[in-house]
Amino acid sequence: MATLYIIGTPIGNLEDITLRALRILKEVDCILCEDTRTTKKLLSKYSIGTPTLSYHAHSGETKIEKISELLHGGKNLALVTDAGTPAIADPGGELVSALRNMMGESLLVIAIPGPNAAIAALSISGFRTSDFLFLGFLPHKKGRETLFKEIAASKRTVVFYESPHRILKTLSSLARVLPPSKKVGIARELTKIHEQFISGDAGEVEKYFLENTEKVRGEFVVIIG
Ligand code: SAM
C-alpha cells in the first residue's frame, strides 16, 4: 500500500531527531521537503543520500498530482518541512489533506513524531498546559483585532507563532488589550545557541524587546497564560 510518512525534524538543534525518523528517511524512495537546501543539511549530517523533491506553499496542483502518481506507482515517500512537525502551521497540512481526498483508503499516512515549537515552548513555560488554544500564525490584517480581544478573554493558555518582523507590533497590541494579571511568555530560538525564555506582563515583555533590539531576531513562540 502507498505510504506517506510524516516526519518530525529538528527545530534548530540537529540532534533532535528520532532513530526511527533517521531510519525511515534512509529507507523511503523520496523525501518531500519544504526547502531542499534546509533538509539537505540534516541529511548530510546523518549521511542520508535519499533523493529529495520540493513541496512548498506555492507548489500547486500539478505538484500534488505528481506526488499522488508516485504514491500510486508504489513509491514510499516521506514529508518533512523546514522545522518541526509537518502540517502544524506549515504547508504540509494542505498536502496531507489533498492526498487523503484524492487517494482515500488506498493511502497509508504514518506519523513519525518529533519536535514541535509550540509544544517545546509550552513545556518550559511554567504556564498552565493541561489545556491550551493553539492559533498558528495570527492573521496580518483581517480579524486581527477581534482575535486579540478573544485572546484577552480566553480562560485557556493561548499559544501562537510570530515572526521577528511582527513581534514588536504584536507585543504592543497585547499590551493594549491584556489585563496586567495575564502573563506573556516568549520562547525564542528554542534548541539553538541563543535560546531564551522571558515572561512578564505584556508591557514588561514589550519594554524588554524595545530596550534589547538585538534580541528581535530569530524565531518566536508567544504564550499567554
Ligand atoms: N511545523 C513547525 C512546528 O512543528 O513547530 C512550525 C512551522 S512554522 C512555519 C515556523 C514557526 O515556528 C516560526 O515562525 C516560529 O514562530 C516557530 N518556530 C520554529 N522553530 C522555532 C524555534 N527554534 N524557536 C522558537 N520558535 C520556533
Boltz pocket constraint, residues with backbone or C-beta under 6 A from the ligand:
constraints:
  - pocket:
      binder: B
      contacts: [[A, 11], [A, 12], [A, 81], [A, 83], [A, 84], [A, 85], [A, 86], [A, 87], [A, 88], [A, 89], [A, 90], [A, 115], [A, 116], [A, 117], [A, 118], [A, 160], [A, 161], [A, 162], [A, 163], [A, 187], [A, 188], [A, 189], [A, 190], [A, 191], [A, 192], [A, 219], [A, 220], [A, 221]]
      max_distance: 6.0
